Amino acid sequence: MPFLRMDDLAESSPVPGYRVRFVHCENMTLAYWHVDAGAVLPAHRHPHEQVSSVIEGQFEMTIEADAEVLGPGSVAVIPPNARHLGWAVTDCRVIDAFYPVREDYRDR
């Protein structure tokens, strides 16, 4: 299935204030997030490499000891197993790319 429509993908809410639609490929997972202002992303880590791109709004992200407020056009590169957390300063849209596939997200 080489073409998808976001409206056809199931939406889930794995964390309060976060709504997401996932695209799983053979080697990676893409996550299309809508995040409510003030919603917190708890500190966590995972074995996947992650690239986060803010499309709309502002999101403050901390990776290990470095923190930055990301806005449209900003990208964060999160190495495997790096502790990261954040919160939405405003309503925002974020796209995350994970390598390899997030098997733990396949059921959502």
N, C-alpha and C positions, 0 to 999 in steps of 0.2 A: 504494500500500500504506500506508494510514493508521495501521495498528496493527502493532506488532512485539513479539516476546517476546525478552528478552535471551538466554535459553537457545538460541534458534534462530540467533543471530548467531555467526559464526566468531570465535574468540579468537586473538590473535596476541601476540607478545612482541618488540616492536621494540627494547627496551633490556633488558639483564639485570635481573631482579627486577621487571619491569613486565609485567602482562598486561592486555590491553585488548580491548574490543568497541566497534566504531564504528557510528554511525548517520549516514549521509550524507543530507542533505536538498537541496533545490534551492539554498539559499543559505548553509547552514552545516553544520558537522560537530560531532557530539557524541561524546566519548570517555569510556567508563566504565572506569576503571582500578582494578585491584587491585595494590597496591605492597607488596613485602616490606620489612620493617624493614632499614634500612641501605642500601637500593638508591639509587644516585646517578643524578640526571638531569643529564647533562653540560650545560655552558653552550652555549646556542644562541640563535638568533633566527630569525624567520620573518615574512613580510609580513602574517600574519593577526592580527586582534585576537583575544585569548583571555581567557576568564573561567574561572577554576579555583575549584571549590568542594569543600572537604574534607567528606566525609560521615562518615567514621570515622577514628580515629587522629590522628596528628600528622605534618605534613609541613613541613619548613623550606624556604622559597622565598626566593630573592634575585631581585629585578627591578632591573636596573641596579645602583645602589649601596644599595638598601634591602632589608633582610632581615627576615623575621618567621617565627615558628613558627605555622602554621595548624592549627586543630583543627576539630571539628565545628561547622558554622555559619559558618566563616570563608570569605571569598571574596577572591581576588586578581584584579585587573584588569590584564592585560598588554597594553600598546599595541602596535600593529604595529611590527616591527623592534626591539623592546626586547630587550636581552640578558637572559636569565633562566636560572636553574639551581636545583637543589634536591636534597634527599635525604629519605628517609622516616625519621623519628625512630622510628616504630613501624610495624607493619603498618597500612596505611590504604587507604581507598577514596576516590577523587577523581573528580569529573566535570568535564571540560573542554568548553567550548563555543568553537568557532572560527568566525570570519567573515572572509572567505568560506570556502567549502568547502575542506577540505584535500585537494586532488587527489592529493597525494603519499601520502595514507593510503588512498585508494580501493582499491588493490591488496592491502591487508592484511586 
